[in-house]
Amino acid sequence: MQRSQIKKALTIMNILEFYQQTYTYDTGNNLTNLSHQANSDAWQQTLTIHPNNNRGTENNNQNNFDANGNLLHLDNIANLEWY
């Protein structure tokens, strides 16, 4: 390995961190909440299940995807651009 590759690998290793994810399920074993906890940040995602079946309902994040289904925005990170 070259010196520059080693420095790059060490830089990447310094930004990695341990995290914990917690999952919550309803009585029908449907995933309803995902929580992510790390030293640098925390976030959660709530999933809504239709009351008459086990399907997820539409959320208010319709603008997070383009016409091809590409994700356009990640909370707490940045906007994504696809070429």
PDB file of N, CA, C and O in Angstrom:
ATOM      1  N   MET A   1       0.834  -1.172   0.000  1.00  0.00           N
ATOM      2  CA  MET A   1       0.000   0.000   0.000  1.00  0.00           C
ATOM      3  C   MET A   1       0.885   1.243   0.000  1.00  0.00           C
ATOM      4  O   MET A   1       1.884   1.308   0.717  1.00  0.00           O
ATOM      5  N   GLN A   2       0.511   2.211  -0.800  1.00  0.00           N
ATOM      6  CA  GLN A   2       1.263   3.453  -0.833  1.00  0.00           C
ATOM      7  C   GLN A   2       0.904   4.332   0.361  1.00  0.00           C
ATOM      8  O   GLN A   2      -0.156   4.177   0.967  1.00  0.00           O
ATOM      9  N   ARG A   3       1.795   5.244   0.684  1.00  0.00           N
ATOM     10  CA  ARG A   3       1.599   6.125   1.837  1.00  0.00           C
ATOM     11  C   ARG A   3       0.287   6.916   1.730  1.00  0.00           C
ATOM     12  O   ARG A   3      -0.425   7.067   2.723  1.00  0.00           O
ATOM     13  N   SER A   4      -0.034   7.419   0.533  1.00  0.00           N
ATOM     14  CA  SER A   4      -1.271   8.194   0.357  1.00  0.00           C
ATOM     15  C   SER A   4      -2.505   7.327   0.590  1.00  0.00           C
ATOM     16  O   SER A   4      -3.503   7.805   1.129  1.00  0.00           O
ATOM     17  N   GLN A   5      -2.447   6.060   0.191  1.00  0.00           N
ATOM     18  CA  GLN A   5      -3.571   5.151   0.415  1.00  0.00           C
ATOM     19  C   GLN A   5      -3.749   4.873   1.903  1.00  0.00           C
ATOM     20  O   GLN A   5      -4.878   4.782   2.387  1.00  0.00           O
ATOM     21  N   ILE A   6      -2.661   4.742   2.617  1.00  0.00           N
ATOM     22  CA  ILE A   6      -2.731   4.499   4.063  1.00  0.00           C
ATOM     23  C   ILE A   6      -3.338   5.709   4.764  1.00  0.00           C
ATOM     24  O   ILE A   6      -4.189   5.557   5.640  1.00  0.00           O
ATOM     25  N   LYS A   7      -2.903   6.917   4.382  1.00  0.00           N
ATOM     26  CA  LYS A   7      -3.443   8.133   4.992  1.00  0.00           C
ATOM     27  C   LYS A   7      -4.945   8.246   4.730  1.00  0.00           C
ATOM     28  O   LYS A   7      -5.711   8.620   5.618  1.00  0.00           O
ATOM     29  N   LYS A   8      -5.357   7.918   3.505  1.00  0.00           N
ATOM     30  CA  LYS A   8      -6.776   7.979   3.155  1.00  0.00           C
ATOM     31  C   LYS A   8      -7.572   6.966   3.972  1.00  0.00           C
ATOM     32  O   LYS A   8      -8.647   7.290   4.478  1.00  0.00           O
ATOM     33  N   ALA A   9      -7.063   5.753   4.106  1.00  0.00           N
ATOM     34  CA  ALA A   9      -7.743   4.719   4.889  1.00  0.00           C
ATOM     35  C   ALA A   9      -7.874   5.136   6.347  1.00  0.00           C
ATOM     36  O   ALA A   9      -8.923   4.924   6.955  1.00  0.00           O
ATOM     37  N   LEU A  10      -6.831   5.724   6.915  1.00  0.00           N
ATOM     38  CA  LEU A  10      -6.886   6.176   8.308  1.00  0.00           C
ATOM     39  C   LEU A  10      -7.879   7.314   8.484  1.00  0.00           C
ATOM     40  O   LEU A  10      -8.552   7.385   9.513  1.00  0.00           O
ATOM     41  N   THR A  11      -7.985   8.199   7.511  1.00  0.00           N
ATOM     42  CA  THR A  11      -8.956   9.292   7.570  1.00  0.00           C
ATOM     43  C   THR A  11     -10.372   8.738   7.577  1.00  0.00           C
ATOM     44  O   THR A  11     -11.211   9.183   8.360  1.00  0.00           O
ATOM     45  N   ILE A  12     -10.640   7.779   6.717  1.00  0.00           N
ATOM     46  CA  ILE A  12     -11.965   7.161   6.664  1.00  0.00           C
ATOM     47  C   ILE A  12     -12.271   6.459   7.982  1.00  0.00           C
ATOM     48  O   ILE A  12     -13.390   6.555   8.487  1.00  0.00           O
ATOM     49  N   MET A  13     -11.299   5.761   8.539  1.00  0.00           N
ATOM     50  CA  MET A  13     -11.519   5.055   9.804  1.00  0.00           C
ATOM     51  C   MET A  13     -11.832   6.030  10.936  1.00  0.00           C
ATOM     52  O   MET A  13     -12.570   5.679  11.857  1.00  0.00           O
ATOM     53  N   ASN A  14     -11.291   7.235  10.888  1.00  0.00           N
ATOM     54  CA  ASN A  14     -11.538   8.214  11.939  1.00  0.00           C
ATOM     55  C   ASN A  14     -12.949   8.779  11.900  1.00  0.00           C
ATOM     56  O   ASN A  14     -13.426   9.287  12.916  1.00  0.00           O
ATOM     57  N   ILE A  15     -13.637   8.708  10.759  1.00  0.00           N
ATOM     58  CA  ILE A  15     -14.995   9.226  10.701  1.00  0.00           C
ATOM     59  C   ILE A  15     -16.044   8.147  10.960  1.00  0.00           C
ATOM     60  O   ILE A  15     -17.225   8.462  11.109  1.00  0.00           O
ATOM     61  N   LEU A  16     -15.636   6.894  11.017  1.00  0.00           N
ATOM     62  CA  LEU A  16     -16.564   5.818  11.346  1.00  0.00           C
ATOM     63  C   LEU A  16     -16.846   5.834  12.837  1.00  0.00           C
ATOM     64  O   LEU A  16     -15.985   6.207  13.634  1.00  0.00           O
ATOM     65  N   GLU A  17     -18.045   5.431  13.213  1.00  0.00           N
ATOM     66  CA  GLU A  17     -18.377   5.383  14.626  1.00  0.00           C
ATOM     67  C   GLU A  17     -19.404   4.287  14.882  1.00  0.00           C
ATOM     68  O   GLU A  17     -20.105   3.849  13.970  1.00  0.00           O
ATOM     69  N   PHE A  18     -19.480   3.859  16.112  1.00  0.00           N
ATOM     70  CA  PHE A  18     -20.482   2.883  16.504  1.00  0.00           C
ATOM     71  C   PHE A  18     -21.844   3.564  16.553  1.00  0.00           C
ATOM     72  O   PHE A  18     -21.942   4.763  16.813  1.00  0.00           O
ATOM     73  N   TYR A  19     -22.878   2.793  16.305  1.00  0.00           N
ATOM     74  CA  TYR A  19     -24.237   3.315  16.391  1.00  0.00           C
ATOM     75  C   TYR A  19     -25.159   2.208  16.873  1.00  0.00           C
ATOM     76  O   TYR A  19     -24.798   1.031  16.878  1.00  0.00           O
ATOM     77  N   GLN A  20     -26.348   2.608  17.274  1.00  0.00           N
ATOM     78  CA  GLN A  20     -27.359   1.650  17.706  1.00  0.00           C
ATOM     79  C   GLN A  20     -28.645   1.967  16.966  1.00  0.00           C
ATOM     80  O   GLN A  20     -29.046   3.127  16.866  1.00  0.00           O
ATOM     81  N   GLN A  21     -29.288   0.934  16.449  1.00  0.00           N
ATOM     82  CA  GLN A  21     -30.585   1.108  15.823  1.00  0.00           C
ATOM     83  C   GLN A  21     -31.615   0.327  16.620  1.00  0.00           C
ATOM     84  O   GLN A  21     -31.378  -0.807  17.038  1.00  0.00           O
ATOM     85  N   THR A  22     -32.760   0.957  16.818  1.00  0.00           N
ATOM     86  CA  THR A  22     -33.852   0.348  17.560  1.00  0.00           C
ATOM     87  C   THR A  22     -35.072   0.281  16.652  1.00  0.00           C
ATOM     88  O   THR A  22     -35.394   1.246  15.958  1.00  0.00           O
ATOM     89  N   TYR A  23     -35.738  -0.847  16.662  1.00  0.00           N
ATOM     90  CA  TYR A  23     -36.905  -1.061  15.817  1.00  0.00           C
ATOM     91  C   TYR A  23     -38.134  -1.253  16.696  1.00  0.00           C
ATOM     92  O   TYR A  23     -38.065  -1.914  17.732  1.00  0.00           O
ATOM     93  N   THR A  24     -39.255  -0.674  16.282  1.00  0.00           N
ATOM     94  CA  THR A  24     -40.518  -0.829  16.993  1.00  0.00           C
ATOM     95  C   THR A  24     -41.530  -1.445  16.030  1.00  0.00           C
ATOM     96  O   THR A  24     -41.618  -1.055  14.865  1.00  0.00           O
ATOM     97  N   TYR A  25     -42.287  -2.409  16.537  1.00  0.00           N
ATOM     98  CA  TYR A  25     -43.277  -3.113  15.728  1.00  0.00           C
ATOM     99  C   TYR A  25     -44.653  -2.996  16.373  1.00  0.00           C
ATOM    100  O   TYR A  25     -44.761  -2.879  17.593  1.00  0.00           O
ATOM    101  N   ASP A  26     -45.708  -3.028  15.552  1.00  0.00           N
ATOM    102  CA  ASP A  26     -47.061  -3.038  16.094  1.00  0.00           C
ATOM    103  C   ASP A  26     -47.470  -4.475  16.423  1.00  0.00           C
ATOM    104  O   ASP A  26     -46.664  -5.398  16.304  1.00  0.00           O
ATOM    105  N   THR A  27     -48.725  -4.657  16.837  1.00  0.00           N
ATOM    106  CA  THR A  27     -49.186  -5.990  17.250  1.00  0.00           C
ATOM    107  C   THR A  27     -49.237  -6.982  16.085  1.00  0.00           C
ATOM    108  O   THR A  27     -49.274  -8.191  16.311  1.00  0.00           O
ATOM    109  N   GLY A  28     -49.240  -6.489  14.847  1.00  0.00           N
ATOM    110  CA  GLY A  28     -49.216  -7.361  13.676  1.00  0.00           C
ATOM    111  C   GLY A  28     -47.813  -7.593  13.146  1.00  0.00           C
ATOM    112  O   GLY A  28     -47.644  -8.083  12.030  1.00  0.00           O
ATOM    113  N   ASN A  29     -46.805  -7.246  13.938  1.00  0.00           N
ATOM    114  CA  ASN A  29     -45.390  -7.388  13.574  1.00  0.00           C
ATOM    115  C   ASN A  29     -44.978  -6.533  12.378  1.00  0.00           C
ATOM    116  O   ASN A  29     -44.039  -6.881  11.662  1.00  0.00           O
ATOM    117  N   ASN A  30     -45.671  -5.417  12.160  1.00  0.00           N
ATOM    118  CA  ASN A  30     -45.286  -4.465  11.125  1.00  0.00           C
ATOM    119  C   ASN A  30     -44.310  -3.455  11.718  1.00  0.00           C
ATOM    120  O   ASN A  30     -44.539  -2.940  12.812  1.00  0.00           O
ATOM    121  N   LEU A  31     -43.237  -3.174  11.012  1.00  0.00           N
ATOM    122  CA  LEU A  31     -42.277  -2.168  11.452  1.00  0.00           C
ATOM    123  C   LEU A  31     -42.957  -0.804  11.464  1.00  0.00           C
ATOM    124  O   LEU A  31     -43.498  -0.372  10.446  1.00  0.00           O
ATOM    125  N   THR A  32     -42.934  -0.125  12.606  1.00  0.00           N
ATOM    126  CA  THR A  32     -43.583   1.179  12.718  1.00  0.00           C
ATOM    127  C   THR A  32     -42.615   2.308  13.034  1.00  0.00           C
ATOM    128  O   THR A  32     -42.944   3.475  12.818  1.00  0.00           O
ATOM    129  N   ASN A  33     -41.424   1.988  13.543  1.00  0.00           N
ATOM    130  CA  ASN A  33     -40.463   3.033  13.869  1.00  0.00           C
ATOM    131  C   ASN A  33     -39.049   2.476  13.811  1.00  0.00           C
ATOM    132  O   ASN A  33     -38.783   1.359  14.253  1.00  0.00           O
ATOM    133  N   LEU A  34     -38.159   3.270  13.263  1.00  0.00           N
ATOM    134  CA  LEU A  34     -36.733   2.947  13.210  1.00  0.00           C
ATOM    135  C   LEU A  34     -35.991   4.132  13.803  1.00  0.00           C
ATOM    136  O   LEU A  34     -36.108   5.251  13.302  1.00  0.00           O
ATOM    137  N   SER A  35     -35.230   3.898  14.865  1.00  0.00           N
ATOM    138  CA  SER A  35     -34.453   4.951  15.518  1.00  0.00           C
ATOM    139  C   SER A  35     -32.973   4.645  15.368  1.00  0.00           C
ATOM    140  O   SER A  35     -32.543   3.509  15.563  1.00  0.00           O
ATOM    141  N   HIS A  36     -32.201   5.659  15.021  1.00  0.00           N
ATOM    142  CA  HIS A  36     -30.757   5.535  14.833  1.00  0.00           C
ATOM    143  C   HIS A  36     -30.083   6.482  15.813  1.00  0.00           C
ATOM    144  O   HIS A  36     -30.370   7.679  15.819  1.00  0.00           O
ATOM    145  N   GLN A  37     -29.191   5.956  16.638  1.00  0.00           N
ATOM    146  CA  GLN A  37     -28.491   6.760  17.643  1.00  0.00           C
ATOM    147  C   GLN A  37     -26.993   6.557  17.496  1.00  0.00           C
ATOM    148  O   GLN A  37     -26.500   5.431  17.552  1.00  0.00           O
ATOM    149  N   ALA A  38     -26.272   7.659  17.307  1.00  0.00           N
ATOM    150  CA  ALA A  38     -24.808   7.657  17.263  1.00  0.00           C
ATOM    151  C   ALA A  38     -24.326   8.861  18.058  1.00  0.00           C
ATOM    152  O   ALA A  38     -25.118   9.742  18.394  1.00  0.00           O
ATOM    153  N   ASN A  39     -23.049   8.904  18.356  1.00  0.00           N
ATOM    154  CA  ASN A  39     -22.521  10.055  19.089  1.00  0.00           C
ATOM    155  C   ASN A  39     -22.679  11.347  18.305  1.00  0.00           C
ATOM    156  O   ASN A  39     -22.930  12.399  18.894  1.00  0.00           O
ATOM    157  N   SER A  40     -22.537  11.287  16.997  1.00  0.00           N
ATOM    158  CA  SER A  40     -22.581  12.494  16.182  1.00  0.00           C
ATOM    159  C   SER A  40     -23.987  12.933  15.799  1.00  0.00           C
ATOM    160  O   SER A  40     -24.200  14.109  15.503  1.00  0.00           O
ATOM    161  N   ASP A  41     -24.942  12.024  15.799  1.00  0.00           N
ATOM    162  CA  ASP A  41     -26.273  12.375  15.317  1.00  0.00           C
ATOM    163  C   ASP A  41     -27.279  11.314  15.740  1.00  0.00           C
ATOM    164  O   ASP A  41     -26.917  10.190  16.088  1.00  0.00           O
ATOM    165  N   ALA A  42     -28.534  11.691  15.702  1.00  0.00           N
ATOM    166  CA  ALA A  42     -29.629  10.759  15.966  1.00  0.00           C
ATOM    167  C   ALA A  42     -30.781  11.126  15.040  1.00  0.00           C
ATOM    168  O   ALA A  42     -31.004  12.301  14.751  1.00  0.00           O
ATOM    169  N   TRP A  43     -31.505  10.125  14.581  1.00  0.00           N
ATOM    170  CA  TRP A  43     -32.674  10.368  13.755  1.00  0.00           C
ATOM    171  C   TRP A  43     -33.629   9.201  13.910  1.00  0.00           C
ATOM    172  O   TRP A  43     -33.260   8.138  14.409  1.00  0.00           O
ATOM    173  N   GLN A  44     -34.854   9.414  13.476  1.00  0.00           N
ATOM    174  CA  GLN A  44     -35.818   8.316  13.485  1.00  0.00           C
ATOM    175  C   GLN A  44     -36.740   8.441  12.289  1.00  0.00           C
ATOM    176  O   GLN A  44     -36.943   9.523  11.739  1.00  0.00           O
ATOM    177  N   GLN A  45     -37.289   7.310  11.907  1.00  0.00           N
ATOM    178  CA  GLN A  45     -38.235   7.260  10.810  1.00  0.00           C
ATOM    179  C   GLN A  45     -39.477   6.544  11.306  1.00  0.00           C
ATOM    180  O   GLN A  45     -39.399   5.441  11.846  1.00  0.00           O
ATOM    181  N   THR A  46     -40.615   7.178  11.119  1.00  0.00           N
ATOM    182  CA  THR A  46     -41.882   6.586  11.518  1.00  0.00           C
ATOM    183  C   THR A  46     -42.601   6.083  10.272  1.00  0.00           C
ATOM    184  O   THR A  46     -42.734   6.808   9.287  1.00  0.00           O
ATOM    185  N   LEU A  47     -43.058   4.847  10.325  1.00  0.00           N
ATOM    186  CA  LEU A  47     -43.785   4.251   9.213  1.00  0.00           C
ATOM    187  C   LEU A  47     -45.237   4.079   9.636  1.00  0.00           C
ATOM    188  O   LEU A  47     -45.518   3.576  10.723  1.00  0.00           O
ATOM    189  N   THR A  48     -46.146   4.493   8.783  1.00  0.00           N
ATOM    190  CA  THR A  48     -47.563   4.399   9.094  1.00  0.00           C
ATOM    191  C   THR A  48     -48.160   3.211   8.347  1.00  0.00           C
ATOM    192  O   THR A  48     -48.003   3.084   7.133  1.00  0.00           O
ATOM    193  N   ILE A  49     -48.839   2.354   9.081  1.00  0.00           N
ATOM    194  CA  ILE A  49     -49.469   1.161   8.508  1.00  0.00           C
ATOM    195  C   ILE A  49     -50.968   1.416   8.387  1.00  0.00           C
ATOM    196  O   ILE A  49     -51.597   1.908   9.324  1.00  0.00           O
ATOM    197  N   HIS A  50     -51.535   1.082   7.234  1.00  0.00           N
ATOM    198  CA  HIS A  50     -52.969   1.257   7.020  1.00  0.00           C
ATOM    199  C   HIS A  50     -53.730   0.426   8.047  1.00  0.00           C
ATOM    200  O   HIS A  50     -53.366  -0.726   8.283  1.00  0.00           O
ATOM    201  N   PRO A  51     -54.768   0.970   8.659  1.00  0.00           N
ATOM    202  CA  PRO A  51     -55.474   0.243   9.723  1.00  0.00           C
ATOM    203  C   PRO A  51     -56.236  -0.994   9.255  1.00  0.00           C
ATOM    204  O   PRO A  51     -56.541  -1.862  10.073  1.00  0.00           O
ATOM    205  N   ASN A  52     -56.555  -1.103   7.952  1.00  0.00           N
ATOM    206  CA  ASN A  52     -57.340  -2.236   7.467  1.00  0.00           C
ATOM    207  C   ASN A  52     -56.512  -3.334   6.806  1.00  0.00           C
ATOM    208  O   ASN A  52     -57.060  -4.350   6.380  1.00  0.00           O
ATOM    209  N   ASN A  53     -55.189  -3.137   6.715  1.00  0.00           N
ATOM    210  CA  ASN A  53     -54.329  -4.169   6.142  1.00  0.00           C
ATOM    211  C   ASN A  53     -52.919  -3.962   6.684  1.00  0.00           C
ATOM    212  O   ASN A  53     -52.708  -3.111   7.547  1.00  0.00           O
ATOM    213  N   ASN A  54     -51.972  -4.715   6.196  1.00  0.00           N
ATOM    214  CA  ASN A  54     -50.608  -4.586   6.718  1.00  0.00           C
ATOM    215  C   ASN A  54     -49.696  -3.822   5.763  1.00  0.00           C
ATOM    216  O   ASN A  54     -48.481  -4.019   5.771  1.00  0.00           O
ATOM    217  N   ARG A  55     -50.276  -2.957   4.946  1.00  0.00           N
ATOM    218  CA  ARG A  55     -49.479  -2.196   3.991  1.00  0.00           C
ATOM    219  C   ARG A  55     -49.145  -0.812   4.540  1.00  0.00           C
ATOM    220  O   ARG A  55     -49.944  -0.181   5.233  1.00  0.00           O
ATOM    221  N   GLY A  56     -47.946  -0.370   4.208  1.00  0.00           N
ATOM    222  CA  GLY A  56     -47.561   0.980   4.596  1.00  0.00           C
ATOM    223  C   GLY A  56     -48.375   1.995   3.813  1.00  0.00           C
ATOM    224  O   GLY A  56     -48.709   1.772   2.649  1.00  0.00           O
ATOM    225  N   THR A  57     -48.692   3.106   4.454  1.00  0.00           N
ATOM    226  CA  THR A  57     -49.436   4.163   3.778  1.00  0.00           C
ATOM    227  C   THR A  57     -48.459   5.172   3.202  1.00  0.00           C
ATOM    228  O   THR A  57     -47.288   5.201   3.581  1.00  0.00           O
ATOM    229  N   GLU A  58     -48.940   5.992   2.295  1.00  0.00           N
ATOM    230  CA  GLU A  58     -48.088   7.018   1.705  1.00  0.00           C
ATOM    231  C   GLU A  58     -47.696   8.020   2.776  1.00  0.00           C
ATOM    232  O   GLU A  58     -48.471   8.327   3.682  1.00  0.00           O
ATOM    233  N   ASN A  59     -46.498   8.512   2.652  1.00  0.00           N
ATOM    234  CA  ASN A  59     -46.058   9.529   3.598  1.00  0.00           C
ATOM    235  C   ASN A  59     -46.000  10.880   2.904  1.00  0.00           C
ATOM    236  O   ASN A  59     -46.348  11.002   1.729  1.00  0.00           O
ATOM    237  N   ASN A  60     -45.563  11.880   3.627  1.00  0.00           N
ATOM    238  CA  ASN A  60     -45.499  13.234   3.080  1.00  0.00           C
ATOM    239  C   ASN A  60     -44.173  13.530   2.400  1.00  0.00           C
ATOM    240  O   ASN A  60     -43.880  14.691   2.114  1.00  0.00           O
ATOM    241  N   ASN A  61     -43.375  12.526   2.138  1.00  0.00           N
ATOM    242  CA  ASN A  61     -42.061  12.723   1.548  1.00  0.00           C
ATOM    243  C   ASN A  61     -42.073  12.481   0.043  1.00  0.00           C
ATOM    244  O   ASN A  61     -41.100  11.967  -0.509  1.00  0.00           O
ATOM    245  N   GLN A  62     -43.145  12.840  -0.613  1.00  0.00           N
ATOM    246  CA  GLN A  62     -43.270  12.571  -2.041  1.00  0.00           C
ATOM    247  C   GLN A  62     -42.231  13.318  -2.861  1.00  0.00           C
ATOM    248  O   GLN A  62     -41.892  12.879  -3.960  1.00  0.00           O
ATOM    249  N   ASN A  63     -41.720  14.427  -2.363  1.00  0.00           N
ATOM    250  CA  ASN A  63     -40.734  15.204  -3.108  1.00  0.00           C
ATOM    251  C   ASN A  63     -39.316  14.711  -2.883  1.00  0.00           C
ATOM    252  O   ASN A  63     -38.372  15.328  -3.376  1.00  0.00           O
ATOM    253  N   ASN A  64     -39.140  13.627  -2.157  1.00  0.00           N
ATOM    254  CA  ASN A  64     -37.800  13.107  -1.906  1.00  0.00           C
ATOM    255  C   ASN A  64     -37.276  12.252  -3.052  1.00  0.00           C
ATOM    256  O   ASN A  64     -36.116  11.839  -3.028  1.00  0.00           O
ATOM    257  N   PHE A  65     -38.111  11.978  -4.058  1.00  0.00           N
ATOM    258  CA  PHE A  65     -37.710  11.120  -5.170  1.00  0.00           C
ATOM    259  C   PHE A  65     -38.005  11.812  -6.494  1.00  0.00           C
ATOM    260  O   PHE A  65     -38.980  12.553  -6.611  1.00  0.00           O
ATOM    261  N   ASP A  66     -37.154  11.567  -7.494  1.00  0.00           N
ATOM    262  CA  ASP A  66     -37.431  12.105  -8.820  1.00  0.00           C
ATOM    263  C   ASP A  66     -38.332  11.133  -9.588  1.00  0.00           C
ATOM    264  O   ASP A  66     -38.747  10.109  -9.045  1.00  0.00           O
ATOM    265  N   ALA A  67     -38.631  11.454 -10.847  1.00  0.00           N
ATOM    266  CA  ALA A  67     -39.541  10.632 -11.651  1.00  0.00           C
ATOM    267  C   ALA A  67     -39.011   9.226 -11.886  1.00  0.00           C
ATOM    268  O   ALA A  67     -39.792   8.321 -12.178  1.00  0.00           O
ATOM    269  N   ASN A  68     -37.698   9.021 -11.768  1.00  0.00           N
ATOM    270  CA  ASN A  68     -37.096   7.698 -11.950  1.00  0.00           C
ATOM    271  C   ASN A  68     -36.963   6.923 -10.652  1.00  0.00           C
ATOM    272  O   ASN A  68     -36.444   5.806 -10.650  1.00  0.00           O
ATOM    273  N   GLY A  69     -37.424   7.497  -9.548  1.00  0.00           N
ATOM    274  CA  GLY A  69     -37.338   6.816  -8.264  1.00  0.00           C
ATOM    275  C   GLY A  69     -36.039   7.040  -7.523  1.00  0.00           C
ATOM    276  O   GLY A  69     -35.798   6.394  -6.503  1.00  0.00           O
ATOM    277  N   ASN A  70     -35.189   7.943  -8.008  1.00  0.00           N
ATOM    278  CA  ASN A  70     -33.926   8.234  -7.331  1.00  0.00           C
ATOM    279  C   ASN A  70     -34.161   9.128  -6.119  1.00  0.00           C
ATOM    280  O   ASN A  70     -34.893  10.114  -6.200  1.00  0.00           O
ATOM    281  N   LEU A  71     -33.546   8.783  -5.009  1.00  0.00           N
ATOM    282  CA  LEU A  71     -33.655   9.573  -3.794  1.00  0.00           C
ATOM    283  C   LEU A  71     -32.966  10.914  -3.994  1.00  0.00           C
ATOM    284  O   LEU A  71     -31.825  10.966  -4.455  1.00  0.00           O
ATOM    285  N   LEU A  72     -33.659  12.011  -3.646  1.00  0.00           N
ATOM    286  CA  LEU A  72     -33.117  13.347  -3.865  1.00  0.00           C
ATOM    287  C   LEU A  72     -32.604  14.011  -2.599  1.00  0.00           C
ATOM    288  O   LEU A  72     -31.790  14.931  -2.679  1.00  0.00           O
ATOM    289  N   HIS A  73     -33.056  13.571  -1.438  1.00  0.00           N
ATOM    290  CA  HIS A  73     -32.689  14.250  -0.199  1.00  0.00           C
ATOM    291  C   HIS A  73     -32.590  13.247   0.936  1.00  0.00           C
ATOM    292  O   HIS A  73     -33.437  12.366   1.082  1.00  0.00           O
ATOM    293  N   LEU A  74     -31.552  13.393   1.732  1.00  0.00           N
ATOM    294  CA  LEU A  74     -31.391  12.618   2.955  1.00  0.00           C
ATOM    295  C   LEU A  74     -31.425  13.586   4.128  1.00  0.00           C
ATOM    296  O   LEU A  74     -30.671  14.559   4.145  1.00  0.00           O
ATOM    297  N   ASP A  75     -32.276  13.338   5.097  1.00  0.00           N
ATOM    298  CA  ASP A  75     -32.332  14.191   6.277  1.00  0.00           C
ATOM    299  C   ASP A  75     -30.979  14.222   6.955  1.00  0.00           C
ATOM    300  O   ASP A  75     -30.300  13.200   7.052  1.00  0.00           O
ATOM    301  N   ASN A  76     -30.596  15.373   7.414  1.00  0.00           N
ATOM    302  CA  ASN A  76     -29.363  15.594   8.179  1.00  0.00           C
ATOM    303  C   ASN A  76     -28.087  15.363   7.379  1.00  0.00           C
ATOM    304  O   ASN A  76     -26.998  15.384   7.954  1.00  0.00           O
ATOM    305  N   ILE A  77     -28.188  15.144   6.071  1.00  0.00           N
ATOM    306  CA  ILE A  77     -26.966  14.931   5.298  1.00  0.00           C
ATOM    307  C   ILE A  77     -26.877  15.985   4.195  1.00  0.00           C
ATOM    308  O   ILE A  77     -26.152  16.968   4.351  1.00  0.00           O
ATOM    309  N   ALA A  78     -27.575  15.812   3.121  1.00  0.00           N
ATOM    310  CA  ALA A  78     -27.480  16.762   2.012  1.00  0.00           C
ATOM    311  C   ALA A  78     -28.453  16.372   0.914  1.00  0.00           C
ATOM    312  O   ALA A  78     -29.102  15.328   0.970  1.00  0.00           O
ATOM    313  N   ASN A  79     -28.537  17.236  -0.082  1.00  0.00           N
ATOM    314  CA  ASN A  79     -29.279  16.904  -1.285  1.00  0.00           C
ATOM    315  C   ASN A  79     -28.412  16.019  -2.164  1.00  0.00           C
ATOM    316  O   ASN A  79     -27.188  16.143  -2.169  1.00  0.00           O
ATOM    317  N   LEU A  80     -29.051  15.130  -2.903  1.00  0.00           N
ATOM    318  CA  LEU A  80     -28.336  14.216  -3.790  1.00  0.00           C
ATOM    319  C   LEU A  80     -28.584  14.631  -5.232  1.00  0.00           C
ATOM    320  O   LEU A  80     -29.689  15.051  -5.577  1.00  0.00           O
ATOM    321  N   GLU A  81     -27.584  14.520  -6.058  1.00  0.00           N
ATOM    322  CA  GLU A  81     -27.719  14.824  -7.477  1.00  0.00           C
ATOM    323  C   GLU A  81     -27.364  13.582  -8.279  1.00  0.00           C
ATOM    324  O   GLU A  81     -26.354  12.930  -8.015  1.00  0.00           O
ATOM    325  N   TRP A  82     -28.201  13.258  -9.259  1.00  0.00           N
ATOM    326  CA  TRP A  82     -27.992  12.083 -10.101  1.00  0.00           C
ATOM    327  C   TRP A  82     -27.683  12.545 -11.512  1.00  0.00           C
ATOM    328  O   TRP A  82     -28.357  13.426 -12.045  1.00  0.00           O
ATOM    329  N   TYR A  83     -26.662  11.951 -12.120  1.00  0.00           N
ATOM    330  CA  TYR A  83     -26.247  12.314 -13.482  1.00  0.00           C
ATOM    331  C   TYR A  83     -26.416  11.155 -14.415  1.00  0.00           C
ATOM    332  O   TYR A  83     -26.118  11.271 -15.604  1.00  0.00           O
TER     333      TYR A  83
END
